[in-house]
Amino acid sequence: MEFKQVIVVRKDLRMGVGKIAAQVGHAAVLGVEQSRKSNKFWLNNWFNEGQPKIVVKVNSLEELLKLQFDAEKLLIPLVIVQDRGLTQIPTGTVTCIGIGPAPSVIIDKITSELKLL
């Protein structure tokens, strides 16, 4: 079985490249911490496979929230990244979500149609 983590970034916020990189980093780290609590088996398998990460995009908060809902229904570890508002966007803005680490076949049920960032 293959495992991966998918980070979904909001493109409507028009964040700079560095800001996006930082937000994706937050999602990856927070996702690992969440998985450590919720599903160590998935986390360990993902880690041993080289920690595959895929970064994709959506065009609105609504699209992001729909993915969050779908991931929660499938019991996939999920984290929501909100910005602290120190640079480009207002405090509390949801910038991205981290889905997984989890089996690829489960994550693909909700993310396979999304375009790469």
SEMI-796559 format. One line per 10 residues: their letters; for each residue x, y, z of C-alpha. Coordinates in steps of 0.001 Angstrom, whole numbers, plus 500000, padded with zeros to 6 digits. Example, Ala and Ser with C-alpha at 12.3 -4.5 7.8 and 13.67 -1.06 7.14 Angstrom:
as) 512300 495500 507800  513670 498940 507140;
This chain:
mefkqvivvr) 500000 500000 500000  501276 503485 499151  500915 506492 501449  501072 510248 500876  500225 513627 502247  498358 516204 500179  498533 519916 500907  495733 521991 499378  496501 525707 498906  494051 528544 498261;
kdlrmgvgki) 495080 530415 495122  492477 533160 495545  494574 534738 498300  497339 535639 495828  500084 534824 498325  503688 535231 497233  505832 532183 496538  507646 532426 499873  504374 532814 501769  502929 529741 500032;
aaqvghaavl) 506082 527762 500838  505807 528698 504510  502111 527787 504679  502745 524423 502986  505538 523786 505483  503160 524518 508353  500598 522093 506916  503191 519327 506466  504544 519616 510016  501116 519988 511627;
gveqsrksnk) 499870 517012 509608  502660 514827 510945  501888 515899 514514  498177 515194 513991  498940 511763 512505  501249 510935 515400  498167 511227 517642  495553 509693 515362  497178 507005 513200  500797 506027 513873;
fwlnnwfneg) 500555 503064 511487  499821 505344 508530  502446 507844 509684  505169 505196 510005  504401 503693 506599  504397 507136 504958  507661 507997 506672  509308 504749 505511  508192 505421 501914  510094 508730 501842;
qpkivvkvns) 507285 511044 503013  505626 511718 499619  503865 515085 499513  501678 516492 496756  500726 520181 496677  497532 521085 494833  495345 524168 494539  491787 525336 494906  490306 528697 493988  488222 529510 497065;
leellklqfd) 487654 528967 500758  484429 527145 499880  486320 524555 497809  488802 524091 500656  486031 523617 503225  484331 521021 501002  487580 519025 500899  487897 519348 504663  484384 517967 505093  485075 515070 502712;
aeklliplvi) 488368 514189 504438  486717 514237 507844  483982 511877 506585  486699 509413 505511  488501 509787 508878  491693 510997 507212  494021 513033 509449  493495 516681 508561  494929 520016 509646  493809 523544 508868;
vqdrgltqip) 496440 526282 508543  495431 529803 509563  497806 532699 509072  499003 534847 511963  498597 537960 509834  502145 539254 510183  502809 539875 506485  500547 539522 503458  497114 538455 504664  494785 539139 507622;
tgtvtcigig) 495078 537263 510914  493069 534061 510975  492839 533624 507211  492656 529930 506278  495470 529469 503741  495626 525714 503225  494826 522306 504619  496970 519240 505066  495350 515891 504312  497135 512802 505600;
papsviidki) 499569 511113 505752  497186 508352 504756  496835 505617 502152  496935 507114 498665  493815 505216 497606  491804 506945 500333  493196 510441 499751  492692 510073 495988  488940 509722 496554  488805 513437 497350;
tselkll) 491886 515014 495746  492564 513183 492481  490784 515821 490357  492724 518779 491790  495435 520510 489757  499032 520707 490970  500051 524070 492411;
